[in-house]
Amino acid sequence: MIMALLNLDWSFAYLFAQSSYSTDSVVGRVFILIFDFAVYIFTSNCWYAIFKKLGEPNAWFAWVPILSNWKMLKAGDQD
């Protein structure tokens, strides 16, 4: 049994190619867009809360992608 599992192709490209869910469809693209937006909102909200607790005067920088990276480096004394 172990040998049978070792002989299988476990690469992600193979698994995604065999899936019946296609990102070429409109539903797939909308799902990915909603998921990406939810991840952006979650991470920005987390960084906003961290910046507020650190006492940063411009905590709203967490919502702007390039500015949030700069503010993260500044908060960690990496600038």
C-alpha positions in Angstrom: 0.0 0.0 0.0 2.8 2.4 0.8 4.4 1.7 -2.5 1.2 2.5 -4.3 1.0 5.9 -2.5 4.6 6.7 -3.3 4.1 6.0 -7.0 1.3 8.6 -7.3 2.0 12.0 -8.7 1.3 14.4 -5.8 2.2 17.7 -7.6 -0.2 20.5 -7.3 -0.2 21.2 -11.0 -1.5 17.7 -11.7 -4.2 17.9 -9.0 -5.4 21.3 -10.2 -5.4 20.2 -13.8 -7.6 17.2 -12.9 -10.1 19.4 -11.0 -13.5 20.1 -12.6 -13.6 23.6 -11.3 -12.3 26.0 -13.9 -11.1 29.6 -13.2 -12.0 30.5 -16.8 -15.6 30.7 -15.9 -17.2 33.9 -14.7 -18.2 32.3 -11.4 -14.6 31.2 -10.8 -13.2 34.7 -11.4 -15.8 36.3 -9.2 -15.1 33.8 -6.4 -11.3 34.5 -6.6 -12.0 38.3 -6.6 -14.2 38.0 -3.5 -11.7 35.8 -1.7 -8.8 38.2 -2.5 -10.8 41.2 -1.3 -11.7 39.4 1.9 -8.0 38.6 2.6 -7.1 42.2 1.9 -9.8 43.5 4.3 -8.7 41.0 7.0 -5.0 41.7 6.8 -5.4 45.5 6.6 -7.7 45.4 9.6 -5.2 43.4 11.6 -2.3 45.8 10.7 -4.6 48.8 11.5 -5.2 47.4 15.0 -1.5 46.7 15.5 -0.6 50.3 14.4 -3.2 51.8 16.8 -1.8 49.7 19.7 1.7 50.9 18.8 0.5 54.5 19.0 1.3 55.3 15.4 -0.2 58.7 14.3 -1.0 57.5 10.8 -2.6 54.1 11.4 -4.7 54.5 8.3 -1.6 53.7 6.3 -2.5 50.1 6.9 -5.1 50.4 4.2 -2.7 51.6 1.5 -0.5 48.7 0.2 2.9 50.5 -0.2 2.4 52.7 2.8 1.5 49.7 5.0 4.8 48.0 4.1 6.8 51.2 5.0 4.9 51.6 8.2 5.5 47.9 9.2 9.2 48.4 8.6 9.2 51.6 10.6 7.3 50.0 13.5 9.9 47.2 13.7 12.8 49.6 13.5 13.9 48.2 10.1 13.8 51.5 8.1 
